[in-house]
Amino acid sequence: MKYMLLINQGEFDVAELSPEELQQVGAEYQAINQTAGVTPGTWMEPPETSTTVRVEDGQTLTTDGPFVSVKEALGGYLFYEADDLDAAIELAARIPAARLGGCVEIRPLKEGY
């Protein structure tokens, strides 16, 4: 089964980490990216740099910043091909954001598209 893991940073600011803690978190993400079945994504800029686009009555409307609250904002993602959901949960639990005030959403990918 293929999964997309959506990494929500939460309200935690990585700048609050000491250099040693930041190095440890970086090493943990590197190890996750090297896990068999993982296709790494990329980090995103902070939510306040985003633009939200909607189309209403044929008009394109844009809003600066995220539509969701910051604590729910997507910070990164990866793809994971695993035997089952339990394996994906195990990988998600290793993602530093999950223990630093954020969360990881695991979403199965539809096959055949």
Secondary structure, 3 states (H helix, E strand, C coil): CEEEEEEECCCCCHHHCCHHHHHHHHHHHHHHHCCCCEEECCCCCCHHHCEEEEEECCEEEEEECCCCCHHHCEEEEEEEECCCHHHHHHHHHHCHHHHCCCEEEEEECCCCC
